[in-house]
Amino acid sequence: METIVIETEFIRLDAFLKFAALVGTGGEAKLLIADGLVKVNGEVCTMRGKKLRPGDTITFNGTDYTVAAA
């Protein structure tokens, strides 16, 4: 599991994928989320604006990522 540290209260799911360098563009993130390829806390999430907060776990491409506060 990898930890991604954010300096804000929350980060949107699409922005998280870009911030963690899991995708190259916001458009790519939007498509992957819409296709149901991203899980948040163990459940498929198709809302690209989903607010992620420290403690949330994102699963993408077989790898788990945890959001942590700075």
Secondary structure, 3 states (H helix, E strand, C coil): CEEEEECCCCEEHHHHHHHCCCCCCHHHHHHHHHCCCEEECCEECCCCCCEECCCCEEEECCEEEEEEEC
